[in-house]
Amino acid sequence: MRTLICGSLAFDSIMVFQDHFKHHILPDKIHMLNVSFLVPEMRREYGGCAGNIAYNLKLLGGEPLIMATVGDDFAAYAQRLDALAIPRDYIHHVAGTYTAQAFITTDLDDNQITAFHPGAMNYSHENDVRQVPDLKLGIVAPDGRDGMLRHVRGFHEAGVPCVFDPGQGMPLFSGEELLECVHKSSYVILNDYEAELLQSRTGENLATLARHVEALIVTRGGEGSVIHTAAGQIDIPAVRPAAILDPTGCGDAYRSGILYGITHGLDWETSGQLASVMGAIKIEHRGGQNHAPSRQEIAGRLKIAFGKTL
């Protein structure tokens, strides 16, 4: 049941500015901006879509493999993956680079200023999914543009079912490239904004796009998700979380439920419900990888929410 997760591994440095940006950024001087914010609070999180998806799939009892490119500063993340028993066989070190990282400063109004450095992610095309044996499934999540295209084509050539998950990388592709990725994938997953953008870029509506794949999934945050299949549309309600602390990585947690469902032969409704449970568990914790429910606890949440067993 090995699942190859292609995407980014990243560090997220999250800082809290104990004031409001609007008090320090003058609208009429925005053209000559030169400001500095004192941030007494800072935390560093392990992130990246591939890392987050693999972490959640491991919680479910899946067999995630990560394919990514990382830099000279990856040692601490490598130790974490080892401790989680997530293999590093297909994580490629690019000498002389940094691992991808985001620097996020949040003010007291929850406004954010983010700087993102892709670093080694720009070399993702140096990996080749065709070199990985005995795969049940693959997913192409946001990564370097050329790498994402190569991975979709590689899965198609190898005959391995693939989930196309373009995420924030979608603007990097032309309409023709997006259509190629849809046609060469077995599944597509998007949020509601990305679904609108995909239709705009390709000139095809969701019903037409869904005919090219086994399932096209659109997530809608607190409104749940919709799974489009040949048998019809399946509406999946959002699971009410105990608390809403941090949406970072909720989409990745949702995707882990879908991957688990595909590789373990669950029907689409149950797969979507499990994905919804995983998203709810994640939003109750800060950071993308700080929640740690047991598989039994996940099964309990699924039973309470939908009356299903895992």
HELIX and SHEET records of a PDB file:
HELIX    1   1 PHE A   21  HIS A   23  5                                   3    
HELIX    2   2 PRO A   27  MET A   32  5                                   6    
HELIX    3   3 CYS A   49  LEU A   59  1                                  11    
HELIX    4   4 ALA A   75  ALA A   83  1                                   9    
HELIX    5   5 GLY A  119  GLU A  126  5                                   8    
HELIX    6   6 VAL A  129  GLN A  131  5                                   3    
HELIX    7   7 ARG A  145  ALA A  158  1                                  14    
HELIX    8   8 GLY A  167  LEU A  172  5                                   6    
HELIX    9   9 GLY A  175  HIS A  183  1                                   9    
HELIX   10  10 ASP A  192  THR A  202  1                                  11    
HELIX   11  11 LEU A  206  ALA A  210  1                                   5    
HELIX   12  12 GLY A  221  GLU A  223  5                                   3    
HELIX   13  13 CYS A  250  THR A  263  1                                  14    
HELIX   14  14 TRP A  268  ILE A  283  1                                  16    
HELIX   15  15 ARG A  295  PHE A  306  1                                  12    
SHEET    1   A 9 ILE A  91  HIS A  93  0                                        
SHEET    2   A 9 GLU A  63  VAL A  70  1                                        
SHEET    3   A 9 ARG A   2  CYS A   6  1                                        
SHEET    4   A 9 LEU A 137  VAL A 140  1                                        
SHEET    5   A 9 CYS A 162  PHE A 164  1                                        
SHEET    6   A 9 TYR A 187  ASN A 191  1                                        
SHEET    7   A 9 ALA A 215  THR A 219  1                                        
SHEET    8   A 9 SER A 225  THR A 229 -1                                        
SHEET    9   A 9 GLY A 232  ILE A 236 -1                                        
SHEET    1   B 4 GLU A  41  GLY A  47  0                                        
SHEET    2   B 4 ALA A  10  VAL A  16 -1                                        
SHEET    3   B 4 ALA A 100  THR A 106  1                                        
SHEET    4   B 4 GLN A 112  HIS A 117 -1                                        
END                                                                             
